[in-house]
């Protein structure tokens, strides 16, 4: 088969698709990733940049001017899918032309897209090929797809419903008892690159990894400054990934540049981050407790979901204290719950097991 995987040109949207794309490639299929903002080394997969006309900030400004109340709720993380539908409905319009040109050259048998890349569904419909919706967040993929497909920007555009939906949320993080489609294990992938040897084994003290969003913006939930302020009163080693500032760091805080987090997480004692879905799932797959900071978009939802499962703490970024960090490292209930979800994830079908299902669609 010839398969195009489509993601919005943002790293956090693309990377959850890579493990399945690699599994399809390894099964002998011709695969290309269409998106943008690619990190180093995507397991040797071919890529196509379709994002030159894509501007999330520009779309956000236009939607905010029309719907200021909705925009304010989005910044608080309380807008549900209202803002994201309008935002990505408009943003996807810039992807349709470049993706259609790519598809006309590649002649795919199948298009697989994430919930915020409706351009994939639109192009699949125009070429009359089947499409697959692959979940990559902690919201049900079908709900996000519906919000974008019915947005004002796409109201007059034919958006093909998926022939199949792939769900990656572990059972204990899902409200829906049944799954319309197939279940697939969320395999953490943070892009290529080298990892310092000292990050690939436990340290002398408990190690806490601290990361922030790949997108900068208002209420982005960056926990770094508060962790740095509290670190001296916690008996642990803190490792900050790409911090916004590296000044006045306590002796127990180390800084690294871009490193594949999925390779470092299994050797850490805990994980502090901005509540992005990929980070939550990566921490859960590693079976370690997390402290997440509610923020804009889906981050408040993700933080609350993790806390409700008992596998992490939800604390506003500016309010993180030494007590929070000490509890993260010493609360056995958090560690037990995280281990339970890790076992759930490990028992889910691997991406390679889903490939025959995709072959059956063509």
N, C-alpha and C positions, 0 to 999 in steps of 0.2 A: 504494500500500500504506500501511497504518498500522503503524508499527513502534515498539515500545518497546525501548530499550536499558537494560539493568539492570546496575548496579554496586553493590558494597558501598559504604556511605556514607563513603568515604575518598577524598581527592583522587587519590592515586596509583593507585587502582583505576579511577576514572572517566575520567580524562583520556586514556588510550590509546584509549578508545572514541569520543572526539569526532570525529576525522578521518573515520571511516567513517560516523558519524551525519550529519555535515555533507554527505558525498558523497551519502548517500541523500536528504537534504533537497533538495540541489541538483538531483537527478534527478527531483524532483517528488513525492516521497513525504512523508507526514505523519509526523514523527518527534518523539519525546519521550524525554528522558533521565530515568531514575528512579534516584535514589541519595540523596545528601546531602552536606553540607559543600562545596557548590559554590563554585568560585573565581569571580572577576569575569569576565563576558563569555565565555560558551561559544559563540562564533561565532553568537550570536543564536538558538541552539536553545532550544526549550521544555524546561523542567525540572519535575520533580515530586519533592518531598522525601518519601521513604518511610522515613527513618531515625530518626524520633523515638524509637522503642523499641529501637534498635540500640545496644548498648554493648559494644565490644570489650574494654575493661578488665574489665567485669563477667563476661563469658564467660571471659576468661583466668583470672580468679581461681577460678572454679568448676572449670575444667579442671585448673588447677594443684593445687588441693586434692585432686582425685581421682588425678592422675597427677604427683606432684612430680618424679619422675625425668625424665619426658618434658619437663616445664616447664623444668628446669635445662638439658637438652640443647637446647631451643629457644632459650634465652638465649645459648648458645654458637654457635648456628647449625648444630648437628649432629643435629637431630631429624628430618631429612628431611621427609616430609609427615605424620608422625604427629600432631604438635601442631596443625598448621594445619588438618588435617581435622576434628579434634574442636572446635577453636576456632571455625571458621567454620560448621561444622555447627550448633552451638548458636546462634551469632549470627544465622544466616539465618532461624531460626524467627521472629524479630521482624519480618522483612521480608515474610513471605508474606501476612499480612493486609492491610497497606497496599498492597502491589503488586497483590493480587487486586482490591481495591476500585478501584484506578486502571485496571486492565485491563478491568474490567466497564464502566467509563465510556468508555474509549477504544476498546474492541473491536478490538484489534490483529490484523493478519493474520500477524504474525511477531514473535517476541521474541528479541532478541540479548542475551546475557549474558556476563560475564567469568567466569573459572574459580572465583572465590570468591563468586559471586552465584547460588547454586543456587536461590534463590527464583524466579528467572526461569524455570528449567527446571520447577520445581514448578507455577507458575501456567500455563505453556504447556501442560503436561499436563492440567491441570484444564479449560482452555478448548479443548483439542484443536486447538491451532495449532502450526505448526512452530517449532523453536527452533534457534538458532545459538550455538555456543560460540566466543567470540573470545579468543584468547590475548593476554595482556598482561604476561607475565613471561618469564623465561628458563628456567622449568621447562616441560615439555610440558603443554599445557592439559588434555589428556585424563587425565593422571596426577593433576593437582590435582583435577579434577572428580570422579574416582573416589574420591579420598581423602575429600572432603567428603560426597559422596552416600552413601558407605557408613559414615559416622561413626555413633557410638552415638546422637547426637541425631536423625539423619534415618533411622535404621534402619527405622522403621515408616511412613515417608513416601514416597509415590511420586514419584521424581525422574526426569523424562523425559530419556532420552538425547538428545544433540543430533542434529538432522538433518544438520548440517554443522559442521565445525570449521575455523576460520581460524587459520593459523599465521603468526606474525610474526617468529620467530627467523631470522636470517641462516643460510645453510647451514653456514658454518664454525663456528657456535656450536651446531649441532645434532649429537647423536650418531646420531639416526635418519636413515637414508639416504632413506627415503620419507616422504611426508606424507599422512596420511589426511584429505583435505579440500582446502582451497585455501590458497595462499600469498599474503600481502599485506604490502606494505611497512609497517614501523613508522614512522609519521609523527610526529615529535616535536611535542608540544603541551603547553604549560605554563600554559594559561589566558590570559585577556586582561590588559590593563594596558599602561601606557606604559613605554618603555625610554629611559633617558638617551642623548642623542646620542653621548656618548663611548664607550658600550658597543657601538655599531653600526659601529665601525671599529677596526682594530688600533691599539694605543697605541705610545708611544715605546719601551717595553720589552715583552718578552713578557708577555702577560696570562694569569693563572691564575685561573679561576673556582672558588670554593669554596662548596659548598652542603651542607645537612644535611637530614635527613628532615623531612617535614611532621608526623611523629608523634614526640613525645618519650617516652622510656622507657628502661629499663635496657639497656645495651649497644646504644645506637642508632647507634654508629659515627660520632659527630660529629667531623669532622677539624679543626674551626675552632681550638680552643685550641692544638693542636700546630703547625698552620700558622702561627699568629700568633707562637708562640715561635721558629719557625725562619726566618721571613720576612726578617728583617734581614740574614741571611747568604746570601740568594739574590738575584741580579740580575734581578728580575721585579716586575711589579705584581700584587698579589693583591687580588681582589675577593670579599668575603664577603657572601653572600646570607643575610639574616635571622639573623645570628649570635646565639648565646645570650648573649654579652657583648661590649660595645664599649669596654671600658676598656684603657688602656695599649697602644695599637696603634702599631706601627712606622710610619715615614713612607711606606713602600711598600705599606701595606694600606689599602684603601678599603672602605667598608660601604654596601650598598644594601638597601632593603626588598624587598618582594615584586616581582620582575621576571620576565617570561616568559623563562625560560632558553633556550628553543628559538630565540629571536631573537638572543640574545647569544653563544651557543656558536660559531657559524661564524666569529666574529671573535676568538676566544680561541686561545691557544697550547696550553693544557692545561686539564684539568678534574679537580678533587679533590672527592670526595663520599662518601656513606655506603653505596654499593653497591646502591642501589635499582634495580630493573630498568628503570624509566623513565629514570633518569639514565644508566645504562650505555648503553641504546639511543640516547638523545639524543646522548651524546658520540660514539658510533660513527657515527651519521648525519652528524655534523659532521666526522668524520675526524680527531679530535684525540686525543692520548694521555691516559690517565686514571690517576689514583691513587685506588684504592678501598679502603675500610676494612671488613674482615670484621666482621660483627655478628650480631645475632639474626635469626631467621626465615630468609629465603632469601639474606641478604646475603653470608654466607660462600660459598655456592654461586656467586653472581654474581661475586664478586671472583675466585674461583679460575678460573672459566670465562674471564673476560677476560684474566687473567694467562696462562693456558694458551694462549690464542690469540696472545699476544705483543703485544696492543694496550694493555696497561696494567700497573700495579704493584698488588699487594695488600699493604698494610701496616696493621698494627693502629693504630687511631686515636691512641693515646697514644704510639706509637713512631715517628711520622713525624719525619724528620730533614732538615736542609738538604741532605744528600747525596741523599736520596730525591727531593726537589723539583728539585734540579739535574739528576739523571738523567732525571726526567720531561720536562724541557725540552730536553735535549741528546742523548738516545738516539735515533739515527736509526732503529733497528730498531722501536722502539715506534711512531714516527710512520708508518713504512712499513706496518706491520700495521694500524694504525688506518685508513689510507687504503684499504687493500685491503678491509676490511670495509665502509667507506663506499661503495665502488664496488659491492659485493654488494647493499647495501641499496638503492642508487639503481636497480639493475636489477630489483628485485622489483616486482610489479604494484602500482600505486597503488590506494588505496581505491575510486576511481571505477570501476576495472576489475572490482571484486568485486560491485558493485551488480547487474549483470545476473544473476549467479549467485544472488544472494538473491531476485531477482524470480522465478527459475525454481522456487523452493521453494514458491511460493504458487499 
